[in-house]
Amino acid sequence: MTHAPTLPLFICSVVQRGGEVGRTQGASAATTAVGVSTTGAPPTANTATRHTESARRDNFITCVIGRPCRLLDGLGNDAWSASVTGDVTDTPTPDNPDIASVERFIPAPADVIFDLLADPSRHHEIDGSGTVRDSAEGSQRLALGSKFGMSMKAGLSYSMVSTVVEFEENRRIAWQPRPSISFMRWLAGGRIWRYELEPREGGTLVRETWDITQEVHPRAVRGLRSKTIDAMTKTLERLEQVVTA
């Protein structure tokens, strides 16, 4: 779970590059992948192949958890499926660069899980990114249209204000964070964090999704995809630990 964890990093990127928002790590990786030499020498076919494979590996996710999990593409289709037993699994990047989802089966009722997700004062308990601190409003029950502030820290301290944009009791909740300072909103914000719950025998299948289709500058954050997937995987692990304790 996170509420736009990379705002300070994003701002630094914009300042250092003089506003060339698209030239981020992700964009550079894409350029390298098509065979542009980084040493000044003309690229060869082998160089292009190696760069392509390297870029693909950079976008893989390593998943080492104790339960079956799946990474989904933007259409909800399986990008991979694995029953993890402690082995490292390389995961191909889904086709849609602006949407990534991670699923985990959690042996707890959907309503118990949803109650935690709908209480922003508890979000720090399950945050896998390490950036979420405290909810500005304290404990409250979220509903469609609810707004809640969150104190964050990713190098620098900052705050975000999220709006609940999707809500179905015990089934789905999503919020869209933006910077609390209005003039900062042209720099970042607009991504959506979504949780979908599907009751299963013995528990609930939980899907967390990172959706940057409405992000102010989506190209500037695409390079964070793999890191975000790792954070979401950790979030679902912590979610299970909390609701089954």
C-alpha positions, -999 to +999 in steps of 0.1 A: +000+000+000+012+035-007-001+070-014+023+082-042+056+073-024+079+089-049+069+126-049+103+140-036+122+118-060+099+129-089+103+166-081+141+162-081+140+145-114+120+173-129+143+200-115+175+183-126+163+176-161+149+211-166+113+199-170+121+171-194+096+149-175+097+120-199+134+115-196+134+092-166+151+060-158+123+041-175+126+062-207+164+057-207+159+020-203+136+019-232+161+038-253+189+015-244+167-015-252+165-006-289+203-008-292+216+027-285+252+023-274+261+039-240+298+037-247+299+058-279+305+028-302+279+019-329+255-006-316+257-041-330+229-067-333+243-086-303+245-053-283+209-046-291+199-081-281+218-079-248+203-045-240+168-057-248+172-087-225+187-065-198+157-041-200+134-071-198+152-084-167+150-050-151+112-052-154+110-087-139+096-092-104+112-116-079+085-131-058+095-151-027+064-157-006+047-186+009+015-187-011+005-189-047+004-155-063-002-140-098+009-109-116-019-096-139-018-074-170-039-044-175-068-065-188-069-087-158-053-117-176-025-138-161+009-126-170+023-154-149+012-180-124+033-198-099+030-217-066+060-203-048+079-226-025+109-204-018+124-205-053+130-172-072+106-167-100+114-143-129+082-126-141+077-112-176+065-076-178+028-073-187+018-056-219+003-025-203+030-003-188+006+018-169-013-008-149+002-035-127-016-059-103-006-084-077-029-111-062-026-131-030-050-155-013-055-146+023-072-170+047-095-144+062-131-132+055-135-104+030-153-081+054-124-083+079-099-074+052-121-047+038-126-031+073-088-026+075-085-012+040-114+012+047-097+026+078-068+050+067-055+052+103-044+016+098-028+019+064+007+022+079+003-012+094+003-029+060+023-005+038+050-024+019+067+007+005+079+020+038+066+055+030+032+058+048+032+074+082-001+086+097-035+096+086-043+132+092-079+126+101-073+096+124-097+067+123-127+070+100-147+047+078-141+055+041-169+057+016-172+068-020-160+104-023-143+104+011-111+124+013-083+116+037-048+131+043-017+110+048+017+119+061+044+104+040+082+101+039+104+091+010+136+108+018+117+141+024+085+144+045+054+154+026+017+148+026-010+136+002-047+140+000-066+109-014-101+107-027-120+074-027-130+070-064-143+035-063-162+017-035-182-015-032-187-027+003-165-058+011-155-061-026-136-031-040-121+002-028-098+026-047-083+060-039-065+086-059-038+106-041-026+141-050-002+165-033-018+184-005-002+217-018-021+228-048+007+242-069+025+208-066-003+190-084+011+198-118+042+177-109+027+145-096-005+128-086-035+111-101-025+075-099-050+051-085-045+024-058-072-002-061-080-033-039-104-059-051-116-088-029-131-120-041-144-145-015-130-180-019-134-212+001-113-207+032-105-170+026-103-142+001-084-135-031-071-100-028-058-080-058-039-048-054-035-026-085-013+003-094-030+023-121-012+054-135-034+060-165-046+092-149-012+102-135-002+138-143+030+126-160+027+088-164+060+085-184+079+099-154+068+071-131+068+041-154+103+033-144+090+027-109+069-003-120+091-031-107+097-013-074+060-007-070+052-044-077+076-054-051+060-030-026+025-043-034+037-078-029+050-068+006+018-050+013-003-081+007+020-101+028+016-077+057-021-075+051-023-113+057-002-110+088-024-084+103-058-099+096-047-134+106-029-125+138 
